Amino acid sequence: RLARSALIDPLTGLGNEAGLFKRLEEYATPPSAEGQVRLLVSVSSGLSRQRQLENRLNDFYLLDTDMADRLCTLPQQVWWSRTSLGAFKGLWTGPASQQRAILDSICGVCTQPQGSYSAVQWVVSGATASHPLADRCSAQTQLGLLTQAEFRAHQFRRLEVVEITPDTVSAL
């Protein structure tokens, strides 16, 4: 019970940041990894949401629980975590040919209006790596590259995906 509470976000029932780190470090590659990619995706509301809601913490919680429910309805097998207020990260491994469909469905969920908070914009970003490189990258490296994609996504208000390559890993 203690281990579960250390890795699970109590508000949404999704993983938390520690759970995400553990999942990234332990993620097993399927035996037939040929053509497989690992996608680490971020969904976040950013500073515009914080300015709109000011100090109304309950509103943050309601939006986060609503987004957690939406993300869990996606048909793909994405493991989701809530890493902070207004920030979710997901981990998916599958065929490279399905990656675009995954991102499109996540973007679709994030652009649906949310009741009285329809002005809140959620931004989606991602970091993707092909096997076997995905297995050799530390969780910190993958999250660092995702942070770069998140920054650009918030800056340009569009989907940003960074491909993890040996060059991007050494640059980081």
N, C-alpha and C positions, 0 to 999 in steps of 0.2 A: 504494500500500500504506500509506503514511504517512497519507494522508487518511482511508482506511478505518479505521485503528486509532485515529484521533482522534475518530471519530464512532460507534464500535461498542463496546459493553460486552464485555470479553474473557470474562467468566464465562458469559454467557447467549447471546451472539451477537446480541442485540437492539441497538437504538440506545442511546446514552447521553444524558446531559443536553445536551451540545453538539449531538448529532445531532437531538434534539427541537427545540432552538431553531432550528437550521438548517431543519428540516422545516417548522416553523411560519412562519418568515419567507418561505420559498419556495413554500409550498403553493399550487398553482394551482387556481383555480376552474374547474369544468367549464363549457363554453360555455353549457349550459342550466342556469343556477344557480337558476332559479325553483323555489321549494319545497325547496331544498337547505338543510341545516344542517351546521355543523361542530361536532363533539363532541370535546372534550378531556376524557379520563377518567383518573382516578387510582385505582390499586389499591395500598393500603398496609397494613402490619401494625401500625404505630404503637408506642406505648410499652409496651403490655401484652406484646407479643411480646418486646421487649427485656428486660423484667423477667423473663419466663419463661425465656429462654435464657441470661441473664446474660452471661458472657464467652465462651461457646462459639461462636467465629466460624464454625467448620465447619458448625454447625447452621444459622446464618444463610445460608450459601452453599447448603446443600442445599435449604432452603426456597425460596430465590430461584430456583434452577434448576428446582425442581419447579413453581413458579408460572409461570415463563417458559414452560415446556413446556405448561402448561395453557392459558395465554393464547393461545399459537400454534395451539392446536387449535380455537379458535373459528371458526365458518364465515364470519363477517363479515370484511371487509377493513379491519381496524384495524392501523395501524402502531404497534408497541409499542416502548417504550424502558424501560430500567432506569435510573432517575435517581439512586438511592442504595440503600443496604442496606435491603431491605424496602419499596421504593417503585418502582412502575411507572406509566408514563403512556402513554396511547394516543391516537391521533389518527384520527378517522373523519369522512368527509364523505359525505353521502347524503341520501335523501329524509327529510323530517321524520317521515313516517309510520312509518319503520323505527327511529327512535331508541329508542323504548321497548323494542323487541325486542332491540336491541344491549345496552342496559343490563341487561335481565333475564338475557340469556345470560352476561354478564360476572359478574353477581351469583351466578348458578348455579355457575359455575366456582369462584368464591371461597369458597363455603360448603361445598364438598365436603370431607370430612375428609381430613387429610394424614398418614396413618400415626400415628406416635407423637406427632405435634404437633397432634392434632385440636383441642386447646383454643385454638390460635392463631386469632384472628379477623382476617380481611382485611376492610377497609372500602373501599367504592367510592364515589367522588364524581365530579362532572362539571361542566363549564362548557360551555354550548351557545350558539351564535350562528347566526342566520339570515344568509344572503347578502343583500345585499352587505356588511353590517356586519362579518361575520367576516373579510373581506379587508382591511378598514380598521383592524382592531385589531392592535396590535403583539403580538409573542410575549410580551413582558413583561406587557402588560395582561391577556392571556388567562391566563397562568400565575398572575398575581396574583389574579384572580377564582377560579381553580381552588383556590388556597390557602385562600381563604375557605370554599369548599365543603368542602374537606378538613377544616378545623378543625371545622365543624359536624357533619360525618359522624362524626368520631372522638368528639366530645362526646356525640352522641345515639345512636351506634352504629346508624345507618341510612343508606340511600342519600340523598345530597344532590346536587341538581343546581341550579346557578345559571344563569339565563338572562342572557346578555350583551346588554344594551340600551344605547342612548346614555346613559341616566341612570346605569347602573352603571359605565360607562366613565368618565364625567366625575367620579363620586364617587370612583373609585379614583385 
